[in-house]
Amino acid sequence: MPWVENFQHLFKESGSEPQTLISEALDLKGDLFFNGDGNVAGTIKGSMQSDFHVTIDEAARINGPCHAGNLHVSGRIDGDVRSREHIRLSPAAYVRGDLNAATLEITPAADFQGALKIGISDSA
């Protein structure tokens, strides 16, 4: 799949290719649920949910809650973020909402405002 080659760097943490890709050109309105690892580079106005590893690219804009097994955030999320396992906010991340995860990593320069709930997480 040639389009996967452009996004391989985003999936090194999970060790798998994306099964779902929301490209930067896509603007979705509504709730999104997908199976398997995914990459979001577009805009979602609504909730996003997956039981697997999801990368929110720098170009991504999500206005609604995000739930995933593992979540790597480099884009903008206006909504609560929940992960069964791990959330990582990269330096480019911008999050306005509460974070809930078993483990959390916030890198320097990440922009976060909200409450934290760390430890045993509610299911994603």
C-alpha positions in Angstrom: 0.0 0.0 0.0 1.9 3.1 -1.2 0.0 5.6 1.0 1.1 3.6 4.1 4.8 4.5 3.3 4.1 8.2 4.0 2.9 7.4 7.5 5.3 4.7 8.6 7.1 7.0 11.0 3.9 7.5 13.0 3.5 3.8 13.8 7.0 2.9 15.0 5.7 2.8 18.6 2.9 0.3 17.9 5.0 -1.8 15.5 2.1 -2.1 13.0 0.8 -0.4 9.9 -2.3 1.7 10.2 -5.6 0.0 9.4 -7.5 3.2 9.4 -6.2 6.5 8.0 -8.1 9.8 8.3 -6.1 12.0 5.9 -5.5 15.7 6.3 -7.9 16.5 3.5 -10.8 14.8 5.3 -13.3 16.7 7.5 -15.6 14.3 9.3 -18.7 15.3 11.3 -20.1 12.7 13.7 -18.9 9.8 15.8 -16.1 7.7 14.5 -15.3 4.1 15.6 -12.6 2.0 14.0 -11.0 -1.4 14.6 -7.2 -1.7 14.5 -4.4 0.8 14.7 -5.2 4.2 13.1 -3.8 7.6 12.2 -5.8 10.8 12.2 -4.4 13.8 10.3 -7.8 15.4 9.3 -10.6 17.0 11.2 -13.2 15.2 13.3 -16.2 17.1 14.8 -17.5 14.4 17.1 -16.1 11.6 19.1 -13.3 9.2 18.0 -13.0 5.7 19.5 -10.7 2.7 18.9 -9.6 -0.2 21.1 -6.1 -0.1 19.5 -3.1 2.3 19.0 -4.1 5.7 17.5 -1.8 8.5 16.4 -3.2 12.0 16.3 -1.0 13.8 13.7 0.1 17.5 14.1 -2.4 18.5 11.3 -5.3 16.8 13.1 -8.1 18.7 14.8 -10.6 16.8 16.9 -13.5 18.6 18.6 -15.0 15.9 20.9 -13.9 13.1 23.2 -11.2 10.6 22.1 -10.9 7.1 23.5 -8.3 4.5 22.5 -6.2 1.6 23.8 -3.0 3.7 23.4 -2.9 7.3 22.2 -0.1 9.4 20.8 -1.2 13.0 20.4 0.7 15.6 18.3 -2.4 17.5 17.1 -5.2 19.5 18.7 -8.0 17.9 20.8 -10.8 19.9 22.3 -12.4 17.2 24.5 -11.7 14.6 27.1 -9.0 12.0 26.2 -9.1 8.5 27.7 -6.8 5.5 27.1 -6.9 2.0 28.6 -3.1 2.0 28.6 -1.0 5.0 27.7 -1.3 8.6 26.5 1.6 10.5 25.1 1.5 14.2 24.4 4.2 15.2 22.0 5.7 18.8 22.0 3.2 19.8 19.3 0.2 18.5 21.2 -2.6 20.9 22.2 -5.3 19.4 24.5 -8.2 21.2 26.2 -9.9 18.5 28.2 -9.3 15.9 31.0 -6.8 13.1 30.5 -7.5 9.6 31.9 -5.1 6.7 31.4 -3.2 4.0 33.2 0.1 5.8 32.3 0.8 9.2 30.9 3.7 11.0 29.2 3.6 14.8 28.7 6.7 16.0 26.8 8.1 19.5 27.3 6.3 22.2 25.2 3.0 20.1 25.0 0.1 22.5 25.7 -2.4 20.9 28.1 -5.2 22.3 30.2 -7.5 20.0 32.1 -7.6 17.5 34.9 -5.5 14.3 35.2 -6.6 10.8 36.3 -3.6 8.5 36.2 -3.5 4.8 37.3 -6.0 2.1 36.6 -8.0 3.7 33.8 -11.7 3.2 33.1 -12.2 1.3 29.9 -11.7 3.2 26.7 
